[in-house]
Amino acid sequence: MAKHDFLVEIGTEELPPKALLQLSNAFTQGITDGLTEAGVSFAGVESFAAPRRLAVRIVDVADSQPDKPVEKRGPAVKAAFDEAGNPTRALEGFAGSLDITVDQLDTLETDKGAWVVYRSVEKGQATVSLLPGLVSQSLARLPIPKRMRWGSSRVEFVRPAQWVVMLYGSDVVDCEILGLTTGRETRGHRFHCRQKLIIPTPGDYELVLKSQGHVLADFNERRDLIRAGVERLAQEQGGTAVIDPDLLDEVTALNEWPVPLLGTFEDRFLEVPAEALVSSMKEHQKYFHVVGSDGVMLPLFITVANIESKDPAQVVAGNEKVIRPRLSDAAFFFETDRKTPLIDQAERLKPIVFQEKLGTLYDKSIRVAALARQIAEAIGANPDHAERAGRLGKADLVTEMVLEFPELQGTMGTYYARHDGEPGDIPVAMGEQYLPRFAGDSLPETQLGCALALADRLDSLVGLFGIDQPPSGTRDPFALRRAALGVLRIMVERKLDLDLSDCCRWAAAQHMGLTASDPVNAVVDYILERFRAMVEEAGQPTEVFLAVHARRPTRPLDFSQRLAAVEAFRQMPAAQALAAANKRVSNILAKQGQQDDTETAVDPSLLREPAEQSLFETVQALSEKVAPLFESANYGQALADLAALREPVDRFFDEVMVMAEDTRVRDNRLALLTQLRALFLKVADISLLPSGA
């Protein structure tokens, strides 16, 4: 079977830079999946992505599908021939439906008798005939939220398509894609190469574009070139370029022939908070900033031009001219904002609605301040400072700087609070209140920051649940799922032994007019349910979560400690047997109408069998041993000690009839089992763990 390389390039107007990598990966995956499903073999795949093109090269693609054996079963042999051995109408009809003669049929012996069958080989289709459909299918499945039309065509794509290259070996795959006839002509750089370029074979693709077209089609090659160039320019100035990965990808997606260039700005702008300068340069101009060895920002920036200019100084001057007004605006906003103390800015929150039924942002700040005070008292932080931080926490939302750069909320509040002379931990807490912003983000470092961050999230959770507006499906306009995960992470990772029920009650007390029947427990259950995702992300079975959740510990730190203990116990040799035993005990007690965790005294004089006496003695001894472990929340060691119950429990069920005829003996044995199960229930319901039975 012959093999050739395959190349497809979709040439377009400039593609959206933030989506370029995702589009490229999806396009490549769609084609390779299509080849695999069609049974066409290939040796490797390479992706290319640039502002004006998506391309895929598949190496050593087989020239056809493999031939497939075909077997079609007809009537049973008994029904296929009459007594004289002549074909029946059933057999002739079967042969006619296949357009063959009876003598071309065979027989198949099975356990249920003999059957007439037709065996043949279905020849695989030529790969060239399959490729147009595979490419079109992959394009149709690209993750494009909103497709465009252009000209009078009904064709839709993310951007207007201008040309399509499709080669199999050295031959053009002749077809129509996105309304365009395929060929071997591509286009180079919009300014450096205005003529069309010919691609002789797939292997020549990136070489032709690079040597003749001033286009680096390989995304990774461009990214590495930009990174190296940006780092080199910064080092030449004695600094270090700060390269954000997302910004690097975006800049790579904006340039076909990247040329990093160094620019400068006036030292006076360094008086403005660095975050504001970075935001101006990064978000609007896609510049990389430079810091010195001390981490302090230098009056330098690095831009990446999509052109190799004969006079790069002119390009640099143009960029400096563009950035100067933006930095001037930031400096003006900073100076203007500092003229008004934050406490006065907070008054401007009064007309800004947070949620129609929950009042304004000013109302929210008053509630958060009171709640932060209570949480601070519970965790040993300064309650007065917590209340003050809560009152000021949202005030920077109405400042000129944050109105221009919303991503600086909290950050600017920190600067302005310091300028106003607020005590040192208050400005820090104001910046930390938004942490964590996303999964994996850093957490507040200070106790005051933790108190404020928790208060802000719990106020929203309790308030919105309290007016019957919890998240539903994919709709979560107030990001309550993220808020709940933030609450868990702060309490667990910062080891804050707070009770969610208490915190939610404190939050509910600050609200007026909540209409839901029990928002406190609803929020507690909602937050605790987020532990399920954490368990699954850690690769642990859901049963670990369910075992702990069955006891509903409302202190997240305690919940987390129990999860770790149960996961460790699950991997012990005795775990499956004890899980099965607990399940059996639970079923026995349930049939008797007894609560699993309601203990009754055991009368040692009624223990007649050696096995039940042994179990009783072991339970008594372990109860004393693990009691201090439970008190100190050392659940892992407690469960490890309780693993010693495996042998006496197995022996008990092998040798003792629980449901004895003597009611006193029976009730005494049930009481023993209740005590046994109660030991484990102090951590989790391990009967919910996989028992292997």
C-alpha positions as CSV (number, residue, x, y, z in Angstrom):
1,M,0.0,0.0,0.0
2,A,1.5,3.3,-1.1
3,K,1.8,6.2,1.4
4,H,2.1,10.0,0.9
5,D,2.0,13.1,3.1
6,F,-1.2,15.1,3.2
7,L,-1.4,18.9,3.6
8,V,-4.4,21.1,4.1
9,E,-4.2,24.9,4.6
10,I,-7.2,27.1,5.2
11,G,-6.2,30.7,4.4
12,T,-8.3,33.4,6.0
13,E,-8.5,37.0,7.1
14,E,-6.9,37.5,10.5
15,L,-8.2,34.9,12.9
16,P,-9.1,35.8,16.5
17,P,-5.8,35.6,18.4
18,K,-7.1,34.3,21.7
19,A,-8.9,31.4,19.9
20,L,-6.1,30.5,17.4
21,L,-4.5,27.7,19.4
22,Q,-7.9,26.2,20.3
23,L,-9.0,26.3,16.6
24,S,-5.8,24.8,15.4
25,N,-5.9,21.9,17.9
26,A,-9.6,21.2,17.1
27,F,-9.0,21.3,13.4
28,T,-6.1,18.8,13.7
29,Q,-7.9,16.6,16.0
30,G,-11.0,16.5,13.7
31,I,-8.9,15.4,10.7
32,T,-6.9,12.7,12.6
33,D,-10.1,11.4,14.2
34,G,-11.7,11.2,10.8
35,L,-8.8,9.2,9.3
36,T,-8.8,6.9,12.3
37,E,-12.5,6.3,12.1
38,A,-12.2,5.6,8.3
39,G,-9.4,3.1,9.0
40,V,-6.8,5.0,7.1
41,S,-3.4,4.6,8.6
42,F,-0.8,7.4,9.1
43,A,2.5,7.9,10.8
44,G,2.4,11.3,12.4
45,V,0.7,14.7,12.4
46,E,1.9,18.3,12.5
47,S,-0.1,21.5,13.2
48,F,0.5,25.0,11.8
49,A,-1.3,28.1,13.0
50,A,-0.7,31.8,12.1
51,P,-2.9,34.9,12.0
52,R,-4.1,34.1,8.4
53,R,-3.9,30.4,8.2
54,L,-4.8,27.0,9.8
55,A,-2.9,24.1,8.4
56,V,-2.4,20.4,9.1
57,R,0.2,18.0,7.7
58,I,-0.4,14.3,8.1
59,V,2.7,12.1,7.5
60,D,2.7,8.8,5.5
61,V,-1.1,8.6,4.9
62,A,-2.1,5.3,3.3
63,D,-3.5,5.8,-0.2
64,S,-6.7,3.8,0.6
65,Q,-8.7,2.1,3.3
66,P,-7.8,-1.5,4.0
67,D,-10.0,-4.1,2.2
68,K,-12.7,-5.5,4.6
69,P,-14.0,-9.1,4.5
70,V,-17.8,-9.1,4.2
71,E,-20.1,-11.9,5.3
72,K,-23.8,-11.8,4.8
73,R,-26.0,-14.6,6.2
74,G,-29.0,-15.9,4.3
75,P,-31.6,-18.5,5.0
76,A,-30.9,-21.7,6.9
77,V,-29.6,-24.6,4.6
78,K,-32.9,-26.5,5.4
79,A,-34.9,-23.7,4.0
80,A,-32.5,-23.0,1.1
81,F,-33.0,-26.3,-0.7
82,D,-35.9,-28.5,-1.4
83,E,-36.0,-32.3,-1.0
84,A,-34.5,-32.7,-4.5
85,G,-31.6,-30.3,-3.6
86,N,-32.9,-27.5,-5.8
87,P,-32.7,-23.9,-4.6
88,T,-35.9,-22.6,-3.0
89,R,-37.4,-19.2,-3.7
90,A,-35.9,-18.0,-0.4
91,L,-32.4,-18.9,-1.6
92,E,-32.9,-17.4,-5.0
93,G,-34.3,-14.2,-3.5
94,F,-31.3,-13.9,-1.2
95,A,-28.9,-14.4,-4.1
96,G,-30.9,-11.9,-6.3
97,S,-30.8,-9.3,-3.6
98,L,-27.0,-9.5,-3.7
99,D,-26.9,-9.6,-7.5
100,I,-25.1,-12.9,-7.6
101,T,-25.8,-16.5,-8.6
102,V,-26.6,-19.3,-6.2
103,D,-23.3,-21.1,-6.9
104,Q,-21.4,-18.1,-5.5
105,L,-22.8,-18.8,-2.0
106,D,-21.2,-20.8,0.8
107,T,-22.4,-22.4,4.0
108,L,-21.7,-21.7,7.6
109,E,-21.9,-24.3,10.4
110,T,-23.0,-22.9,13.8
111,D,-24.2,-24.4,17.1
112,K,-27.7,-23.7,15.9
113,G,-27.4,-25.3,12.5
114,A,-26.1,-24.6,9.0
115,W,-26.7,-21.4,7.1
116,V,-26.2,-20.1,3.6
117,V,-23.7,-17.2,3.6
118,Y,-22.2,-14.9,1.0
119,R,-18.5,-14.1,1.5
120,S,-16.7,-11.3,-0.3
121,V,-14.1,-8.6,0.2
122,E,-15.2,-4.9,0.2
123,K,-12.5,-2.9,-1.4
124,G,-11.3,0.1,0.6
125,Q,-12.0,3.5,-0.8
126,A,-9.2,5.7,-2.1
127,T,-8.0,8.1,0.6
128,V,-8.2,11.0,-1.9
129,S,-11.9,10.5,-2.2
130,L,-12.3,10.6,1.6
131,L,-10.2,13.7,2.3
132,P,-12.6,16.4,1.2
133,G,-15.3,15.1,3.5
134,L,-13.0,14.7,6.4
135,V,-11.7,18.3,6.1
136,S,-15.2,19.7,5.7
137,Q,-16.4,17.7,8.7
138,S,-13.6,18.9,10.9
139,L,-14.2,22.5,9.9
140,A,-17.9,22.2,10.6
141,R,-17.1,21.0,14.1
142,L,-14.7,23.7,15.1
143,P,-15.6,25.5,18.4
144,I,-16.7,28.8,16.8
145,P,-19.3,30.6,19.0
146,K,-20.4,32.9,16.1
147,R,-19.7,32.2,12.4
148,M,-19.4,34.9,9.7
149,R,-20.7,35.2,6.2
150,W,-19.0,37.2,3.5
151,G,-19.9,38.5,0.1
152,S,-22.9,36.9,-1.5
153,S,-21.9,33.4,-0.3
154,R,-23.9,31.3,2.2
155,V,-20.7,29.8,3.5
156,E,-20.0,30.4,7.1
157,F,-16.7,30.4,9.0
158,V,-14.9,32.2,11.9
159,R,-13.4,34.6,9.4
160,P,-13.7,35.0,5.6
161,A,-11.8,32.3,3.8
162,Q,-9.5,33.4,1.0
163,W,-7.7,30.3,-0.3
164,V,-7.4,26.5,0.4
165,V,-4.4,24.3,-0.2
166,M,-5.0,20.6,-0.3
167,L,-2.2,18.2,-1.4
168,Y,-1.9,14.5,-1.3
169,G,1.7,13.8,-2.2
170,S,2.5,16.2,-5.0
171,D,-1.0,16.1,-6.3
172,V,-3.8,18.6,-5.6
173,V,-6.9,17.1,-4.0
174,D,-9.4,18.6,-6.4
175,C,-12.6,19.7,-4.5
176,E,-14.4,22.7,-3.0
177,I,-13.9,23.7,0.7
178,L,-15.7,26.7,2.2
179,G,-16.9,27.7,-1.2
180,L,-13.3,27.8,-2.6
181,T,-11.6,25.5,-5.2
182,T,-8.6,23.8,-3.7
183,G,-5.1,24.2,-5.2
184,R,-1.4,24.5,-4.3
185,E,-1.2,28.3,-4.1
186,T,-0.7,29.9,-0.7
187,R,0.0,33.5,0.3
188,G,2.9,34.9,2.3
189,H,3.2,37.9,4.6
190,R,0.6,40.6,3.9
191,F,3.4,43.3,3.5
192,H,6.6,41.4,2.8
193,C,5.3,39.0,0.2
194,R,2.4,40.2,-2.0
195,Q,2.6,37.4,-4.6
196,K,1.2,34.0,-4.5
197,L,3.5,31.1,-3.5
198,I,3.4,27.5,-4.9
199,I,3.6,24.5,-2.5
200,P,5.1,21.6,-4.5
201,T,4.6,18.9,-1.8
202,P,3.4,18.8,1.8
203,G,7.0,18.5,3.0
204,D,7.8,21.9,1.5
205,Y,5.0,23.8,3.2
206,E,6.7,25.7,6.0
207,L,10.0,26.0,4.1
208,V,8.4,27.8,1.2
209,L,6.5,30.1,3.6
210,K,9.6,30.9,5.6
211,S,12.1,31.4,2.8
212,Q,9.8,33.1,0.3
213,G,6.8,34.4,2.2
214,H,8.2,35.8,5.4
215,V,5.8,33.6,7.4
216,L,6.7,31.3,10.3
217,A,3.8,28.9,10.1
218,D,4.8,26.8,13.1
219,F,3.1,28.3,16.2
220,N,5.7,26.9,18.6
221,E,8.6,28.1,16.5
222,R,7.2,31.7,16.6
223,R,6.5,31.5,20.3
224,D,10.0,30.4,21.1
225,L,11.5,33.1,18.8
226,I,9.4,35.8,20.5
227,R,10.3,34.5,24.0
228,A,14.0,34.4,23.2
229,G,13.9,37.9,21.6
230,V,12.0,39.5,24.4
231,E,14.3,38.0,27.0
232,R,17.4,39.1,25.1
233,L,16.3,42.7,24.8
234,A,15.5,42.9,28.5
235,Q,18.8,41.3,29.5
236,E,20.7,43.8,27.3
237,Q,19.2,46.6,29.5
238,G,20.1,44.8,32.7
239,G,16.5,43.8,33.4
240,T,14.2,40.8,33.2
241,A,11.1,40.6,30.9
242,V,8.0,39.5,32.7
243,I,6.4,37.0,30.2
244,D,2.8,36.0,30.9
245,P,2.1,32.7,29.1
246,D,-1.4,33.8,28.0
247,L,0.0,37.1,26.6
248,L,2.8,35.3,24.9
249,D,0.3,33.0,23.2
250,E,-1.8,36.0,22.1
251,V,1.2,37.9,20.7
252,T,2.3,34.7,18.9
253,A,-1.1,34.5,17.4
254,L,-0.9,38.1,16.2
255,N,2.3,37.8,14.3
256,E,3.5,35.9,11.3
257,W,7.0,37.3,11.1
258,P,7.7,38.5,14.7
259,V,10.3,41.1,15.4
260,P,10.7,42.1,19.2
261,L,11.6,45.8,19.7
262,L,12.5,47.7,22.9
263,G,10.7,50.9,23.8
264,T,10.9,53.4,26.7
265,F,8.7,55.7,28.6
266,E,9.2,58.6,31.1
267,D,10.5,57.8,34.6
268,R,7.6,59.9,36.0
269,F,5.1,57.2,35.2
270,L,6.8,54.9,37.6
271,E,5.1,56.8,40.4
272,V,1.9,55.2,39.3
273,P,1.3,51.7,40.7
274,A,3.0,49.1,38.6
275,E,-0.2,47.1,38.2
276,A,-1.9,50.0,36.5
277,L,1.1,50.5,34.1
278,V,1.2,46.8,33.3
279,S,-2.6,46.7,32.7
280,S,-2.2,49.6,30.2
281,M,0.6,47.9,28.4
282,K,-0.6,44.3,28.5
283,E,-4.3,44.5,28.0
284,H,-4.4,47.3,25.4
285,Q,-1.1,47.2,23.6
286,K,0.1,43.6,24.1
287,Y,3.5,44.8,25.5
288,F,5.8,42.9,27.8
289,H,7.1,44.9,30.8
290,V,10.6,44.7,32.3
291,V,11.7,44.6,35.9
292,G,15.1,45.1,37.5
293,S,17.0,42.7,39.7
294,D,15.0,44.0,42.7
295,G,11.7,43.2,41.0
296,V,10.8,46.9,40.5
297,M,9.5,48.0,37.2
298,L,11.8,49.7,34.8
299,P,10.7,52.4,32.3
300,L,10.9,49.9,29.4
301,F,8.5,47.9,27.4
302,I,9.0,45.3,24.6
303,T,6.6,45.1,21.7
304,V,6.5,42.6,18.9
305,A,6.1,44.0,15.4
306,N,4.7,41.8,12.6
307,I,7.1,43.3,10.1
308,E,10.9,43.6,9.6
309,S,11.2,47.3,9.2
310,K,14.1,49.0,7.4
311,D,13.8,51.7,10.1
312,P,12.9,49.9,13.3
313,A,13.4,53.2,15.3
314,Q,10.3,54.6,13.6
315,V,8.3,51.6,14.7
316,V,9.5,52.0,18.2
317,A,8.7,55.7,18.2
318,G,5.2,54.9,17.0
319,N,4.6,52.5,19.8
320,E,6.0,55.0,22.4
321,K,3.7,57.6,21.0
322,V,0.7,55.3,21.4
323,I,1.5,54.2,25.0
324,R,2.3,57.6,26.4
325,P,-1.4,58.9,26.4
326,R,-2.5,55.6,28.1
327,L,0.2,56.0,30.8
328,S,-0.8,59.6,31.2
329,D,-4.4,58.6,31.7
330,A,-3.3,56.1,34.4
331,A,-1.2,58.8,36.1
332,F,-4.2,61.2,36.0
333,F,-6.6,58.7,37.4
334,F,-4.2,57.8,40.2
335,E,-3.7,61.4,41.2
336,T,-7.4,62.2,41.0
337,D,-8.5,59.2,43.1
338,R,-6.1,60.0,45.9
339,K,-7.7,63.4,46.4
340,T,-10.8,61.6,47.9
341,P,-10.4,59.3,50.9
342,L,-11.8,55.8,50.4
343,I,-14.3,56.2,53.2
344,D,-15.9,59.0,51.2
345,Q,-15.7,57.0,48.0
346,A,-17.7,54.3,49.8
347,E,-20.7,56.7,49.9
348,R,-20.8,56.6,46.1
349,L,-21.7,52.9,46.4
350,K,-25.2,53.8,47.6
351,P,-26.9,54.1,44.2
352,I,-25.1,51.0,42.7
353,V,-27.4,48.0,42.8
354,F,-25.7,44.7,43.8
355,Q,-28.9,42.7,43.4
356,E,-32.4,44.0,43.3
357,K,-33.7,42.2,46.4
358,L,-30.3,42.4,48.3
359,G,-29.8,46.1,47.9
360,T,-26.8,48.2,46.8
361,L,-23.1,47.6,47.0
362,Y,-23.1,50.0,49.9
363,D,-25.6,47.7,51.7
364,K,-23.4,44.7,50.9
365,S,-20.3,46.5,52.3
366,I,-22.2,47.1,55.6
367,R,-23.2,43.5,55.8
368,V,-19.7,42.2,54.9
369,A,-18.2,44.5,57.5
370,A,-20.3,43.1,60.3
371,L,-19.8,39.5,59.2
372,A,-16.0,40.0,58.8
373,R,-15.9,41.3,62.4
374,Q,-17.6,38.1,63.7
375,I,-15.3,35.8,61.6
376,A,-12.2,37.8,62.7
377,E,-13.2,37.3,66.3
378,A,-13.5,33.5,65.7
379,I,-10.1,33.1,64.1
380,G,-8.1,35.5,66.2
381,A,-7.8,38.5,63.9
382,N,-8.5,42.1,64.8
383,P,-12.3,42.6,64.7
384,D,-12.1,46.4,64.5
385,H,-9.8,46.2,61.5
386,A,-11.9,43.5,59.9
387,E,-15.0,45.7,60.1
388,R,-13.1,48.7,58.8
389,A,-11.7,46.6,55.9
390,G,-15.3,45.5,55.1
391,R,-16.6,49.0,55.0
392,L,-13.8,50.1,52.6
393,G,-13.5,46.9,50.6
394,K,-15.7,47.9,47.7
395,A,-15.0,51.6,47.7
396,D,-12.3,51.4,44.9
397,L,-15.0,50.1,42.5
398,V,-16.1,53.7,42.0
399,T,-12.6,55.2,41.5
400,E,-11.5,56.5,38.1
401,M,-8.7,53.9,37.9
402,V,-10.9,50.9,38.5
403,L,-13.6,52.2,36.2
404,E,-11.0,52.3,33.5
405,F,-9.2,49.1,34.5
406,P,-11.8,46.8,36.2
407,E,-9.2,44.1,36.7
408,L,-7.5,46.3,39.3
409,Q,-10.3,46.1,41.8
410,G,-8.9,45.4,45.2
411,T,-5.4,46.2,44.0
412,M,-6.1,50.0,43.8
413,G,-8.0,49.8,47.1
414,T,-4.8,48.6,48.7
415,Y,-2.9,51.6,47.3
416,Y,-5.5,54.1,48.2
417,A,-6.0,52.7,51.8
418,R,-2.3,53.0,52.4
419,H,-2.4,56.6,51.1
420,D,-5.2,57.3,53.5
421,G,-3.1,56.0,56.4
422,E,-5.2,53.0,57.2
423,P,-3.5,50.5,59.5
424,G,-1.2,48.1,57.7
425,D,-3.2,44.9,57.6
426,I,-6.4,46.7,56.3
427,P,-4.9,47.6,52.9
428,V,-3.5,44.1,52.5
429,A,-6.9,42.5,53.4
430,M,-8.6,44.7,50.8
431,G,-6.4,43.3,48.1
432,E,-6.8,39.7,49.4
433,Q,-10.6,39.8,49.6
434,Y,-10.8,38.6,45.9
435,L,-8.5,35.6,46.4
436,P,-8.8,33.0,45.1
437,R,-10.0,34.4,41.8
438,F,-9.9,31.1,40.0
439,A,-9.1,27.4,40.5
440,G,-5.5,27.0,41.6
441,D,-5.1,30.7,42.4
442,S,-3.3,31.9,45.6
443,L,-5.1,32.4,48.9
444,P,-5.2,35.3,51.3
445,E,-2.0,35.3,53.4
446,T,-3.3,37.3,56.4
447,Q,-6.0,36.3,58.9
448,L,-7.7,39.6,58.2
449,G,-7.7,38.9,54.5
450,C,-9.2,35.5,55.1
451,A,-12.0,37.0,57.2
452,L,-12.8,39.6,54.6
453,A,-12.7,37.1,51.7
454,L,-14.9,34.6,53.6
455,A,-17.4,37.4,54.6
456,D,-17.7,38.6,51.0
457,R,-18.4,35.2,49.6
458,L,-20.7,34.0,52.4
459,D,-22.8,37.2,52.2
460,S,-23.5,36.5,48.5
461,L,-24.2,32.8,49.0
462,V,-26.6,33.2,51.9
463,G,-28.3,36.3,50.3
464,L,-28.9,34.7,46.9
465,F,-30.0,31.3,48.4
466,G,-32.2,33.3,50.8
467,I,-34.1,34.9,47.9
468,D,-34.4,31.5,46.1
469,Q,-31.8,32.3,43.4
470,P,-29.2,29.5,43.7
471,P,-27.2,28.5,40.7
472,S,-29.1,26.3,38.3
473,G,-27.6,24.2,35.5
474,T,-25.0,26.3,33.7
475,R,-26.5,29.6,34.9
476,D,-24.4,31.1,37.7
477,P,-24.4,34.9,37.2
478,F,-22.9,35.6,40.6
479,A,-20.2,32.9,40.4
480,L,-21.5,31.1,43.5
481,R,-19.9,27.9,42.6
482,R,-16.5,29.6,42.5
483,A,-17.4,31.4,45.8
484,A,-18.2,28.1,47.5
485,L,-15.0,26.5,46.4
486,G,-13.1,29.6,47.6
487,V,-14.7,29.3,51.0
488,L,-13.6,25.7,51.3
489,R,-10.1,26.3,50.1
490,I,-9.6,29.2,52.5
491,M,-10.9,27.3,55.5
492,V,-9.1,24.1,54.7
493,E,-5.8,25.3,53.4
494,R,-5.4,28.1,55.9
495,K,-6.5,25.7,58.6
496,L,-9.4,27.9,59.9
497,D,-11.5,25.7,62.2
498,L,-14.7,27.5,61.5
499,D,-18.2,26.0,61.5
500,L,-20.1,26.7,58.3
501,S,-23.4,26.6,60.1
502,D,-22.3,29.4,62.5
503,C,-20.8,31.5,59.7
504,C,-23.9,31.2,57.5
505,R,-26.2,32.0,60.5
506,W,-24.1,35.2,61.1
507,A,-24.4,36.0,57.4
508,A,-28.2,35.5,57.4
509,A,-28.5,37.7,60.5
510,Q,-27.2,40.7,58.4
511,H,-29.8,40.3,55.7
512,M,-33.4,41.5,55.9
513,G,-36.3,40.1,53.9
514,L,-34.8,36.6,53.0
515,T,-37.8,34.6,51.8
516,A,-36.3,31.0,51.6
517,S,-37.4,28.7,54.4
518,D,-33.9,27.6,55.5
519,P,-31.1,29.3,53.5
520,V,-28.5,28.5,56.2
521,N,-28.7,24.8,55.8
522,A,-29.1,25.1,52.0
523,V,-25.9,27.0,51.7
524,V,-24.0,24.7,54.1
525,D,-25.1,21.6,52.1
526,Y,-24.2,23.4,48.8
527,I,-20.7,24.2,50.0
528,L,-20.1,20.8,51.5
529,E,-21.1,19.2,48.2
530,R,-18.2,21.0,46.6
531,F,-15.9,18.5,48.4
532,R,-17.2,15.9,45.9
533,A,-15.4,17.6,43.1
534,M,-12.2,17.9,45.1
535,V,-12.3,14.2,45.9
536,E,-12.9,13.3,42.2
537,E,-10.1,15.6,41.0
538,A,-7.7,13.9,43.4
539,G,-8.5,10.6,41.7
540,Q,-10.3,9.1,44.7
541,P,-13.6,7.2,44.5
542,T,-16.8,9.2,45.2
543,E,-17.6,6.7,48.0
544,V,-14.9,8.4,50.1
545,F,-16.8,11.6,49.9
546,L,-20.1,9.9,50.5
547,A,-18.8,8.1,53.6
548,V,-17.8,11.4,55.2
549,H,-20.7,13.4,53.9
550,A,-23.1,10.9,55.5
551,R,-22.0,12.3,58.9
552,R,-22.3,15.9,57.7
553,P,-19.5,17.5,59.6
554,T,-20.0,21.2,59.1
555,R,-16.4,22.3,59.7
556,P,-14.6,22.2,56.4
557,L,-11.2,21.7,58.0
558,D,-12.7,18.7,59.9
559,F,-14.4,17.4,56.8
560,S,-11.1,17.5,54.9
561,Q,-9.3,15.7,57.7
562,R,-11.9,12.9,57.7
563,L,-11.6,12.6,53.9
564,A,-7.8,12.1,54.2
565,A,-8.3,9.5,57.0
566,V,-10.9,7.6,55.1
567,E,-8.8,7.5,51.9
568,A,-5.9,6.2,53.9
569,F,-8.1,3.6,55.6
570,R,-9.6,2.5,52.2
571,Q,-6.1,1.3,51.1
572,M,-5.5,-0.8,54.2
573,P,-5.9,-4.6,53.8
574,A,-8.7,-4.7,56.4
575,A,-10.7,-2.0,54.8
576,Q,-12.9,-4.1,52.4
577,A,-13.8,-6.6,55.1
578,L,-14.6,-4.0,57.7
579,A,-16.7,-2.0,55.1
580,A,-18.6,-5.1,54.3
581,A,-19.1,-5.9,58.1
582,N,-20.3,-2.3,58.7
583,K,-22.7,-2.7,55.8
584,R,-24.0,-5.9,57.3
585,V,-24.4,-4.3,60.8
586,S,-26.2,-1.4,59.3
587,N,-28.7,-3.6,57.5
588,I,-29.3,-5.7,60.6
589,L,-29.9,-2.6,62.8
590,A,-32.1,-1.0,60.2
591,K,-34.3,-4.1,60.0
592,Q,-34.7,-3.9,63.8
593,G,-35.7,-0.2,63.5
594,Q,-32.6,1.0,65.4
595,Q,-30.6,4.1,64.7
596,D,-27.1,3.3,63.7
597,D,-25.6,5.9,66.1
598,T,-27.8,5.3,69.1
599,E,-25.7,3.3,71.6
600,T,-27.1,1.1,74.4
601,A,-25.2,-0.6,77.2
602,V,-23.9,-4.1,76.7
603,D,-24.4,-6.6,79.5
604,P,-21.2,-8.7,79.7
605,S,-23.0,-11.5,81.6
606,L,-25.2,-12.2,78.5
607,L,-22.2,-12.7,76.2
608,R,-22.2,-16.5,75.9
609,E,-20.0,-17.2,72.9
610,P,-16.2,-16.8,72.9
611,A,-16.4,-14.9,69.7
612,E,-18.8,-12.2,71.0
613,Q,-16.8,-12.0,74.2
614,S,-13.6,-11.4,72.2
615,L,-15.4,-8.7,70.1
616,F,-16.7,-7.0,73.2
617,E,-13.3,-6.9,74.8
618,T,-11.7,-5.5,71.6
619,V,-14.4,-2.9,71.2
620,Q,-14.0,-1.8,74.8
621,A,-10.2,-1.6,74.6
622,L,-10.2,0.3,71.3
623,S,-12.9,2.7,72.5
624,E,-10.6,3.8,75.3
625,K,-7.6,3.9,72.9
626,V,-9.1,6.0,70.1
627,A,-11.2,8.4,72.3
628,P,-8.3,10.9,72.7
629,L,-7.5,10.5,69.0
630,F,-11.1,11.5,68.1
631,E,-10.8,14.5,70.5
632,S,-7.7,15.7,68.7
633,A,-9.2,15.0,65.2
634,N,-6.4,12.4,64.6
635,Y,-8.8,10.4,62.5
636,G,-6.2,8.7,60.4
637,Q,-4.6,7.0,63.4
638,A,-8.0,6.3,64.9
639,L,-9.1,4.3,61.8
640,A,-5.7,2.6,61.6
641,D,-6.2,1.4,65.2
642,L,-9.8,0.3,64.4
643,A,-8.5,-1.9,61.6
644,A,-7.6,-4.3,64.4
645,L,-11.3,-5.2,64.6
646,R,-11.2,-7.1,61.4
647,E,-10.3,-10.5,62.9
648,P,-12.7,-10.4,65.9
649,V,-15.5,-9.1,63.6
650,D,-15.0,-11.8,61.0
651,R,-15.0,-14.4,63.8
652,F,-18.1,-12.9,65.3
653,F,-20.2,-13.3,62.1
654,D,-18.7,-16.8,61.5
655,E,-19.6,-18.2,64.9
656,V,-22.4,-16.1,66.4
657,M,-26.1,-16.0,65.6
658,V,-27.1,-12.4,66.1
659,M,-30.8,-13.0,66.0
660,A,-30.9,-15.5,68.9
661,E,-34.3,-16.7,70.2
662,D,-33.6,-15.3,73.6
663,T,-34.6,-11.7,73.3
664,R,-32.2,-10.6,76.0
665,V,-29.3,-12.2,74.2
666,R,-30.4,-10.9,70.9
667,D,-30.8,-7.3,72.1
668,N,-27.4,-7.6,73.9
669,R,-25.7,-8.6,70.6
670,L,-27.5,-5.8,68.8
671,A,-26.1,-3.4,71.4
672,L,-22.6,-4.7,70.8
673,L,-23.0,-4.2,67.1
674,T,-24.3,-0.7,67.7
675,Q,-21.2,0.1,69.7
676,L,-19.0,-1.4,67.0
677,R,-20.6,0.7,64.3
678,A,-20.6,3.8,66.5
679,L,-16.8,3.7,66.7
680,F,-16.5,4.1,62.9
681,L,-19.3,6.6,62.7
682,K,-17.2,9.0,64.8
683,V,-15.2,9.5,61.5
684,A,-17.4,8.4,58.6
685,D,-19.9,5.8,57.4
686,I,-17.5,3.3,56.1
687,S,-20.3,1.0,55.1
688,L,-20.5,3.2,52.0
689,L,-17.0,2.3,50.9
690,P,-16.5,-0.4,48.3
691,S,-16.5,-3.7,50.2
692,G,-15.6,-6.1,47.3
693,A,-18.7,-8.1,48.0
